Amino acid sequence: MHGELQIRDISVKLDFLLTWNIHHLANARKRAHIRVINSRLHLPIPEIITPLELLLTEDE
């Protein structure tokens, strides 16, 4: 379908979403916003973390 936007729903349960994108995804405000929206939509809420946070968590 040339020129048409195709939208597909994909539902995957993630425990963690690993990202270096600290300005848009892994900042405190965005994490809270995603939790609120996913809760309202009854969707799973992944823990959004950076690779550095994951490494620090494993060392503890």
Contacts in CASP RR format, 6 or more apart in sequence:
PFRMAT RR
TARGET T0000
AUTHOR 0000-0000-0000
METHOD contacts of the structure
MODEL  1
MHGELQIRDISVKLDFLLTWNIHHLANARKRAHIRVINSRLHLPIPEIIT
PLELLLTEDE
11 43 0 8 1.000
13 44 0 8 1.000
14 44 0 8 1.000
14 46 0 8 1.000
15 46 0 8 1.000
15 47 0 8 1.000
16 46 0 8 1.000
16 47 0 8 1.000
16 48 0 8 1.000
16 49 0 8 1.000
16 54 0 8 1.000
17 25 0 8 1.000
17 46 0 8 1.000
17 47 0 8 1.000
17 48 0 8 1.000
17 49 0 8 1.000
18 49 0 8 1.000
18 50 0 8 1.000
18 51 0 8 1.000
18 54 0 8 1.000
19 25 0 8 1.000
19 26 0 8 1.000
19 48 0 8 1.000
19 49 0 8 1.000
19 50 0 8 1.000
20 26 0 8 1.000
20 50 0 8 1.000
20 51 0 8 1.000
22 50 0 8 1.000
24 30 0 8 1.000
25 31 0 8 1.000
25 34 0 8 1.000
25 48 0 8 1.000
26 48 0 8 1.000
26 49 0 8 1.000
26 50 0 8 1.000
26 53 0 8 1.000
30 48 0 8 1.000
31 48 0 8 1.000
34 45 0 8 1.000
34 48 0 8 1.000
35 45 0 8 1.000
37 43 0 8 1.000
38 44 0 8 1.000
38 45 0 8 1.000
39 45 0 8 1.000
49 57 0 8 1.000
END
